[in-house]
Amino acid sequence: MKSCFTLSLFFLITGLSQAQSPCDKIKYVDKLAMAPSELPVQDFKLFDYNQIPDSVKTRLQSEIIKETSAAFFKELKVRTVKYLDSAINSTLFTPVVILDNENNPVNFVYAIFYEMKFKGEIPFVFKLEVKQNGGLLKKGQFEGIVNPKKKIIPCSKALSIAATDKEAPITKPGEIYIYYNQTYKTIVWQIMEADNTTGDSQHVTVINVFDGEILERNEFLKGMTNFDNE
């Protein structure tokens, strides 16, 4: 009887420890503040995808298929849509100048967050910047997303890499993101240091999901990673 109780307790503790793993609650780029080099999506306003005109959706579909394939487009699921226009831009502390692929100024842009499963098994979300007419704001936004040949290292491996980093280890991970990083043109794991009661910033490690290389070590101000505008 005692052995049965001990065994039950073991499975209960094991189950709880697994449920509390940071890798069980991976977040995506639609909950992440953009890098300074990217458009400030945290300042965009939410928009209903169903309100986008059908003609715009049709052109966008054509643009995506042209850059990728019909099979790739079929796997995409719209997760969130946000937009920035001249009125919103004028209210920003630092208004941005938006240029398209031909360096023409643009006064309206959608940020459409698409969810997909990488190689059919690992979900992640990427951001696509689209002009008001459905054309892509910039070419090459799918580089590093479509048909990469390498395997993605699992979340647990990324945690190990961050924890054993000699320069700035993260031994107590907090929020974990997987997303496409426009700066490095690759999908990355971003591991946040667990929040604490002291200090006003959190350490962040950004890791290439394909080879485990640490791409960045940053400090983020607390409370600046989530920009939901609901």
C-alpha positions in Angstrom: 0.0 0.0 0.0 2.9 2.3 0.9 4.6 1.6 -2.3 1.5 2.4 -4.3 1.1 5.7 -2.4 4.8 6.6 -3.1 4.4 5.8 -6.8 1.2 7.9 -7.0 3.0 10.8 -5.3 5.9 10.5 -7.7 3.7 10.7 -10.8 1.8 13.6 -9.2 5.0 15.6 -8.6 6.3 14.7 -12.0 3.1 15.8 -13.6 3.1 19.1 -11.8 6.8 19.8 -12.7 6.1 19.1 -16.3 3.0 21.4 -16.3 5.1 24.2 -14.9 7.7 24.0 -17.5 8.3 27.3 -19.4 8.1 25.3 -22.7 4.5 24.5 -22.0 3.5 28.2 -22.5 5.4 29.3 -25.6 4.3 32.8 -26.8 4.4 34.3 -30.3 5.5 37.5 -32.0 2.0 39.1 -31.8 2.7 39.4 -28.1 6.2 40.7 -28.5 7.5 44.3 -28.8 9.3 44.9 -32.0 13.0 45.6 -32.3 13.9 49.3 -32.8 14.8 48.6 -36.5 11.3 47.4 -37.2 7.9 49.2 -37.4 6.5 49.9 -33.9 3.7 47.4 -34.1 3.0 48.0 -30.4 1.5 51.3 -31.5 -0.7 49.8 -34.3 -4.4 49.5 -33.7 -6.3 46.2 -33.9 -8.3 45.6 -37.0 -10.9 42.9 -38.0 -9.6 40.8 -40.8 -13.1 40.3 -42.0 -13.4 44.0 -42.7 -10.5 44.0 -45.2 -12.0 44.3 -48.7 -12.1 41.0 -50.7 -10.1 42.6 -53.5 -7.3 43.4 -51.0 -7.4 39.8 -49.7 -7.2 38.4 -53.2 -4.2 40.5 -54.1 -2.5 39.6 -50.9 -3.1 35.9 -51.5 -1.6 36.3 -55.0 1.4 38.1 -53.5 2.0 35.4 -50.9 1.7 32.5 -53.4 4.1 34.4 -55.8 6.7 34.6 -53.0 6.1 31.1 -51.6 3.6 28.6 -53.0 -0.1 27.7 -53.0 0.6 24.9 -50.5 2.4 27.3 -48.1 -0.5 29.8 -48.3 -3.1 27.0 -47.6 -1.4 26.3 -44.3 -1.6 29.9 -43.0 -4.1 31.0 -40.4 -4.7 34.6 -39.6 -4.1 35.2 -35.9 -4.2 39.0 -35.5 -4.4 42.1 -37.7 -3.2 45.6 -36.8 -2.9 48.7 -38.8 -1.1 52.1 -38.8 -2.3 55.1 -40.7 -1.3 58.8 -40.9 -3.7 59.8 -38.2 -2.3 57.2 -35.7 1.2 57.9 -36.8 0.8 61.7 -36.1 -0.1 60.9 -32.4 3.1 58.9 -31.8 5.9 60.3 -29.7 8.2 59.5 -32.6 6.3 59.2 -35.8 7.8 56.8 -38.4 8.4 57.2 -42.1 7.2 54.1 -43.9 8.7 53.3 -47.3 7.8 50.5 -49.6 10.1 48.3 -51.7 10.7 51.2 -54.2 11.3 53.7 -51.4 7.9 55.3 -52.0 6.2 56.8 -48.8 3.3 54.8 -47.5 0.6 56.3 -45.2 -1.3 53.1 -44.4 0.1 49.6 -43.6 -1.4 46.4 -42.2 0.6 44.1 -39.9 -0.9 40.7 -40.4 0.2 38.0 -38.0 0.0 34.5 -39.5 0.1 31.3 -37.6 1.5 28.2 -39.2 3.2 24.9 -38.1 6.8 24.7 -39.1 7.3 21.4 -40.9 3.8 20.4 -39.8 4.6 20.1 -36.1 6.1 23.2 -34.4 3.7 26.2 -34.3 4.9 29.7 -34.6 3.7 33.1 -35.7 5.2 35.5 -38.2 4.4 39.1 -39.1 3.7 40.3 -42.6 3.7 44.0 -43.4 1.1 44.8 -46.2 0.1 47.9 -48.0 -3.5 49.1 -48.1 -4.0 47.6 -51.6 -2.8 44.2 -50.6 0.7 44.4 -52.0 3.6 43.5 -49.8 5.3 46.4 -48.2 8.7 44.8 -48.7 9.9 41.9 -50.7 11.9 39.1 -48.9 9.6 38.9 -45.8 9.5 35.1 -46.2 13.2 34.6 -46.2 14.1 32.0 -43.6 10.5 30.9 -43.2 9.7 28.9 -46.4 11.1 25.4 -46.7 14.2 25.7 -44.4 16.2 22.5 -44.6 17.4 22.4 -41.1 15.6 21.0 -38.1 14.5 23.3 -35.3 16.2 22.7 -32.0 13.5 22.0 -29.3 12.6 24.5 -26.6 14.4 22.4 -23.9 17.6 22.6 -25.9 17.3 26.4 -26.2 16.8 26.6 -22.4 20.0 24.6 -21.9 21.9 26.9 -24.3 20.7 30.0 -22.5 21.5 28.5 -19.0 25.1 27.5 -19.9 25.9 30.8 -21.7 29.2 31.9 -20.1 28.6 35.6 -20.8 25.0 36.1 -19.5 23.3 32.8 -18.4 19.6 32.6 -17.8 19.2 30.0 -15.1 15.6 31.0 -14.2 13.7 31.4 -17.5 10.4 33.3 -17.7 8.5 33.9 -20.9 9.6 32.1 -24.1 8.9 33.2 -27.6 9.4 31.6 -31.0 9.2 34.0 -34.0 10.7 35.1 -37.2 13.4 37.7 -36.6 13.6 40.2 -39.4 17.1 41.4 -38.5 18.7 38.0 -38.7 16.3 36.6 -41.3 15.7 33.4 -39.3 13.3 31.9 -36.8 14.5 32.4 -33.2 13.9 31.3 -29.7 13.7 34.3 -27.3 14.1 33.5 -23.7 13.3 36.1 -21.0 14.7 36.0 -17.6 12.1 35.3 -15.0 10.7 38.5 -13.4 12.0 39.5 -10.1 11.3 42.1 -7.4 14.5 44.1 -7.9 15.7 46.1 -10.9 13.7 47.6 -13.7 14.9 45.3 -16.6 15.0 41.7 -17.6 17.8 39.9 -19.4 16.9 38.4 -22.8 18.7 35.8 -24.9 17.9 35.3 -28.6 18.9 32.0 -30.1 18.8 30.8 -33.7 16.4 27.8 -33.8 18.4 26.0 -36.5 21.9 25.9 -35.1 21.6 27.1 -31.5 23.8 30.2 -32.0 23.2 33.0 -29.6 22.4 36.0 -31.7 21.6 38.6 -29.1 21.9 39.3 -25.4 19.7 42.2 -24.4 18.1 44.0 -21.5 14.4 44.7 -21.8 12.4 47.1 -19.6 9.9 45.3 -17.5 6.3 45.4 -18.9 7.5 46.3 -22.4 7.1 42.9 -24.1 3.3 42.7 -24.4 1.5 45.3 -26.5 -2.1 44.1 -26.8 -4.3 47.0 -27.6 -7.6 45.4 -26.9 
